[in-house]
Amino acid sequence: MAERNAPQRTLESWKQIAAYLDRSERTVRRWEASEGLPVHRRRHQKQDSVFAFRHELEAWRQRRIDGPAEDGLPPSTREVAGSGVSSYLLEHDAITRTMHCYIAAAREGNGELFRPACHPQATMAGYCQGVEYSGSMEHVFAWVTANGPAPNIEPRFARIEIVETIALVHLEVQKWTGRLLGAPARASDVFTLLRVNGEWKITHKVFHWQD
């Protein structure tokens, strides 16, 4: 199994992962939540432990350095002059920061942490246990708070697509728990975002809770 790799190929704690990437533990935890940093978990009775493979971290880091090739691509994907970073990656990072508000709200059980990420007229629609729900994003803020903390959720960005001032984000979240959910659940979310005054704001959330 992959977990049985030689010790020198793995990092066995948040502290080791942070030291390897030369960042704080808080930063690498945020990267894992919002930017797909490849961190794995071992399940234990009281508290999970984390580990990471060096080669996966290097591949992830390289993807952040490498931008899409410029040939034939629109200006939004091209390198920002003199920075060595493509504008696409800058927008990508800005979008994941916006989405981190949703992830942080879910973990803390505080819907107000999600509010700054949303457009004032944001809406939502989706299915939970076969029942259709729709309306203002206020319902999501209230639900997250009523559900309470879900500290062990595992979010993964399945897709981020950017077209000029609009974006689409597909987020898969496993191990949702809380007062309203009880047993762990999995949710598939698709968000649309609009860049407003230089900031990415969520305008719509469509969701499906997996049975």
Secondary structure, 3 states (H helix, E strand, C coil): CHHHCCHHHEECCHHHHHHHHCCCHHHHHHHHHHCCCCCEEECCCCCCEEEEEHHHHHHHHHHHHCCCCCCCCCHHHCECCCCCCEHHHHHHHHHHHHHHHHHHHHHHCCHHHCHHHEEEEEEEEEEECCEEEEEECHHHHHHHHHHCCCCCCEEEEEEEEEECCEEEEEEEEEEEEECCCEEEEEEEEEEEEEEECCEEEEEEEEEEEEC
